[in-house]
Amino acid sequence: QVRLVESGGGLVQAGGSLRLSCTASASELNTWTMAWYRRAPGSQRELVARITGGDITNYTEAVKGRFTISRDNAKGMLYLQMTSLKPQDTAVYYCNVARARFGVSSAYWGQGTQVTVSS
């Protein structure tokens, strides 16, 4: 079982910045792909950014150049640095870890942290 706890959400004005953190209680964290998803009101959950165990990253087009995902395996942490925030970034942000190992796929989710961007 993996426990994920997000923090760092809040209310910010458009153009501002926030840094989300996720504490992951997983052994061999470097074997997990870690990601941030978000769910805006009335919308489905969508991938924001993903980082593999080898630090390969990918981002949804809407956040490229504004958000940066990073991880610290030794500390069991995942981060999302968000800059130039827009009202359309308002959503609940979720931390996710996933891996496929020995033929078994596993994925875990945090409870989410609210990010609200005012115009």
Rosetta silent file (secondary structure, phi, psi, omega in degrees, C-alpha in Angstrom):
SEQUENCE: QVRLVESGGGLVQAGGSLRLSCTASASELNTWTMAWYRRAPGSQRELVARITGGDITNYTEAVKGRFTISRDNAKGMLYLQMTSLKPQDTAVYYCNVARARFGVSSAYWGQGTQVTVSS
SCORE:     score description
SCORE:     0.000 S_00000001
   1 L     0.000  137.575  178.619    0.000    0.000    0.000 S_00000001
   2 L  -117.040  131.641  177.305    1.215    3.483   -0.901 S_00000001
   3 E  -108.764  131.192 -179.424    0.023    6.591    0.885 S_00000001
   4 E  -121.886  131.808  179.326    0.124    9.939   -0.895 S_00000001
   5 E  -130.662  117.511  179.302   -0.485   13.280    0.798 S_00000001
   6 E   -90.291  153.988  174.220   -0.657   16.519   -1.188 S_00000001
   7 E  -154.490  166.097  174.786   -0.053   19.999    0.169 S_00000001
   8 L   104.303   -5.643  178.273    0.571   23.510   -1.076 S_00000001
   9 L   -70.970  172.360  178.752   -2.745   24.350   -2.673 S_00000001
  10 E   163.136 -166.701 -179.814   -4.552   27.600   -2.031 S_00000001
  11 E  -103.372  130.710 -178.700   -5.959   30.791   -3.466 S_00000001
  12 E  -143.820  150.450  177.099   -3.764   32.880   -5.734 S_00000001
  13 E   -78.929  154.571  176.559   -4.300   35.721   -8.164 S_00000001
  14 L   -54.786  137.029 -176.722   -3.837   35.232  -11.881 S_00000001
  15 L    92.464  -10.296 -178.698   -0.179   35.501  -12.793 S_00000001
  16 L   -83.744 -174.565 -176.687    0.905   34.191   -9.421 S_00000001
  17 L  -132.010  152.602  172.365    2.756   31.039   -8.446 S_00000001
  18 E  -144.650  153.476  174.078    2.218   28.032   -6.222 S_00000001
  19 E  -123.773  117.170  176.435    4.273   24.967   -5.412 S_00000001
  20 E   -91.154  144.632  176.805    2.472   21.717   -4.772 S_00000001
  21 E  -126.825  150.841  176.203    4.124   18.930   -2.827 S_00000001
  22 E  -136.963  122.816  176.398    3.251   15.265   -2.476 S_00000001
  23 E   -93.817  125.968 -176.071    4.664   13.010    0.204 S_00000001
  24 E  -116.728  122.301  178.392    4.836    9.401   -0.944 S_00000001
  25 E   -97.086   71.751 -178.296    5.232    6.517    1.479 S_00000001
  26 L  -129.397  137.990  173.045    6.501    3.992   -1.046 S_00000001
  27 L   -80.164  157.217 -179.043    9.555    1.813   -1.005 S_00000001
  28 L    49.112   50.218 -175.700   11.708    1.800   -4.121 S_00000001
  29 H   -58.740  -28.131 -178.407   10.113    5.058   -5.184 S_00000001
  30 H   -66.225  -11.539  178.635   12.442    5.257   -8.154 S_00000001
  31 H   -90.200   -3.879 -178.914   10.532    2.336   -9.714 S_00000001
  32 L  -103.182  138.946  165.487    7.292    4.328   -9.801 S_00000001
  33 E   -82.052  133.617 -178.052    6.188    6.848  -12.382 S_00000001
  34 E  -115.521  149.698 -174.335    4.790    9.858  -10.545 S_00000001
  35 E  -154.188  159.674  169.401    2.293   12.354  -11.867 S_00000001
  36 E  -113.518  131.801  172.265   -0.011   15.248  -11.145 S_00000001
  37 E  -118.771  166.044  173.832   -3.579   15.183  -12.361 S_00000001
  38 E  -145.542  154.174  175.857   -6.304   17.758  -11.909 S_00000001
  39 E  -131.873  113.139  176.409  -10.072   17.909  -12.006 S_00000001
  40 L   -84.339  157.668  179.095  -11.743   21.208  -12.721 S_00000001
  41 L   -54.797  129.610  177.766  -15.391   21.778  -11.770 S_00000001
  42 L    76.163    7.567 -177.577  -17.640   19.967  -14.228 S_00000001
  43 L  -123.273  165.993  175.375  -14.728   18.290  -15.984 S_00000001
  44 L   -82.170  159.444  176.710  -13.023   14.938  -15.974 S_00000001
  45 L   -66.687  136.183 -178.934   -9.702   14.372  -14.283 S_00000001
  46 E  -130.679  151.437  176.486   -6.838   15.092  -16.657 S_00000001
  47 E   -71.284  132.960  175.749   -3.102   14.505  -16.628 S_00000001
  48 E   -99.704  -52.225 -178.072   -1.098   17.652  -15.910 S_00000001
  49 E  -158.196  151.082 -178.078    2.471   16.353  -15.803 S_00000001
  50 E  -137.525  145.619  176.771    4.287   13.062  -15.418 S_00000001
  51 E  -137.596  128.620 -178.860    7.825   12.116  -14.434 S_00000001
  52 L   -83.174  173.988  176.382    9.330    8.671  -14.768 S_00000001
  53 L   -61.658  -25.421  177.334   11.816    7.020  -12.462 S_00000001
  54 L   -92.641   14.110  176.472   14.478    8.107  -14.935 S_00000001
  55 L    67.071   25.900  170.790   13.315   11.739  -14.702 S_00000001
  56 L   -83.986  129.492 -175.169   11.736   11.843  -18.143 S_00000001
  57 E  -116.474  152.795  168.370    8.936   14.387  -18.038 S_00000001
  58 E  -146.984  151.996 -173.280    5.917   15.217  -20.116 S_00000001
  59 E  -132.120  149.797  169.830    3.265   17.887  -19.754 S_00000001
  60 L   -69.464  149.308 -172.453   -0.162   18.581  -21.060 S_00000001
  61 H   -56.652  -35.076 -174.438   -0.030   21.309  -23.673 S_00000001
  62 H   -65.007  -19.507 -176.079   -1.954   23.802  -21.542 S_00000001
  63 H  -115.265   -1.904 -178.985    0.791   23.984  -18.890 S_00000001
  64 L   -58.461  133.416 -179.794    3.952   23.670  -20.960 S_00000001
  65 L    85.549  -10.446 -179.475    6.403   26.435  -20.130 S_00000001
  66 L  -115.445  -34.778 -177.702    4.515   27.371  -16.950 S_00000001
  67 E  -109.482  147.516  175.862    4.601   24.240  -14.769 S_00000001
  68 E  -133.412  124.520  177.150    7.586   22.139  -13.747 S_00000001
  69 E   -98.710  142.160  177.574    7.357   18.668  -12.255 S_00000001
  70 E  -151.601  164.798 -179.067   10.203   17.263  -10.185 S_00000001
  71 E  -142.368  154.445  173.490   10.852   14.508   -7.693 S_00000001
  72 E  -132.009   96.993 -175.240   13.202   13.684   -4.846 S_00000001
  73 L   -63.321  -36.663 -178.285   13.239    9.933   -4.368 S_00000001
  74 L   -62.977  -34.176 -179.645   15.439   10.085   -1.289 S_00000001
  75 L   -94.843   -5.289 -177.931   12.903   12.297    0.472 S_00000001
  76 L    67.862   41.419 -173.287    9.864   10.552   -0.969 S_00000001
  77 E  -126.499  147.610  171.439    8.609   13.738   -2.568 S_00000001
  78 E  -126.218  140.027 -178.154    6.938   14.885   -5.755 S_00000001
  79 E  -128.531  156.059  170.602    6.616   18.578   -6.626 S_00000001
  80 E  -138.825  107.500  175.195    4.760   20.745   -9.081 S_00000001
  81 E   -87.952  119.667 -176.404    6.004   24.304   -9.473 S_00000001
  82 E  -115.409  124.072  178.400    3.244   26.344  -11.064 S_00000001
  83 L  -124.865  167.415  179.795    3.893   29.823  -12.439 S_00000001
  84 L    47.445   47.162 -175.999    1.902   32.316  -14.497 S_00000001
  85 L   -63.672  145.745 -179.406   -1.257   30.770  -13.133 S_00000001
  86 L  -121.378  155.997  177.635   -4.518   31.319  -14.980 S_00000001
  87 H   -55.394  -31.606 -179.955   -8.121   31.077  -13.795 S_00000001
  88 H   -72.999   -5.963  172.901   -8.501   27.980  -15.982 S_00000001
  89 H   -82.695   -6.403  178.613   -5.873   26.254  -13.809 S_00000001
  90 L   -60.663  124.932 -176.331   -8.423   26.209  -10.991 S_00000001
  91 E  -177.482  169.680  165.362   -8.958   22.586  -10.030 S_00000001
  92 E   -89.537  127.283 -177.613   -8.336   19.946   -7.425 S_00000001
  93 E  -102.828  132.218 -176.033   -4.828   18.615   -8.026 S_00000001
  94 E  -118.613  138.623  172.839   -4.061   14.964   -7.336 S_00000001
  95 E   -89.113  142.074 -178.521   -0.793   13.155   -6.853 S_00000001
  96 E  -140.584  140.525  169.792   -0.515    9.754   -8.534 S_00000001
  97 E  -126.066  145.387 -178.430    2.049    6.968   -8.587 S_00000001
  98 E  -152.783  148.959  173.057    1.926    4.013  -10.950 S_00000001
  99 E  -160.501  157.912  172.536    4.059    1.135  -12.091 S_00000001
 100 E  -120.893  119.892 -173.962    3.863   -2.184  -13.865 S_00000001
 101 E  -144.452  130.119  179.024    6.116   -4.779  -12.323 S_00000001
 102 L    53.932   37.232  176.893    6.281   -8.548  -12.665 S_00000001
 103 L    79.697    5.968 -178.988    3.071   -8.436  -14.672 S_00000001
 104 E  -117.082  126.313  176.594    1.159   -6.484  -12.028 S_00000001
 105 E   -97.245  135.044  179.920   -0.044   -2.936  -12.572 S_00000001
 106 E  -134.502  146.863  176.611   -0.527   -0.715   -9.540 S_00000001
 107 E  -151.781  143.112  179.697   -1.657    2.857   -9.098 S_00000001
 108 E  -135.436  152.950 -177.597   -2.408    5.026   -6.086 S_00000001
 109 E  -128.021  147.802  168.802   -3.973    8.443   -5.602 S_00000001
 110 L   -84.747  179.407 -178.053   -3.803   11.156   -3.019 S_00000001
 111 L   -82.207  -17.693  177.737   -6.852   12.947   -1.662 S_00000001
 112 L    99.839  153.877  175.417   -6.173   16.094   -3.656 S_00000001
 113 E  -135.908  134.746 -174.513   -5.422   19.719   -2.910 S_00000001
 114 E   -80.928  131.537  171.875   -7.513   22.641   -4.118 S_00000001
 115 E  -119.460  123.666  179.504   -5.939   25.314   -6.294 S_00000001
 116 E  -123.635  123.913  179.928   -8.040   28.391   -6.992 S_00000001
 117 E  -112.762  117.939 -178.858   -6.828   31.132   -9.316 S_00000001
 118 E   -92.910  147.692 -178.509   -8.761   34.380   -9.213 S_00000001
 119 L   -89.417    0.000    0.000   -8.913   36.764  -12.143 S_00000001
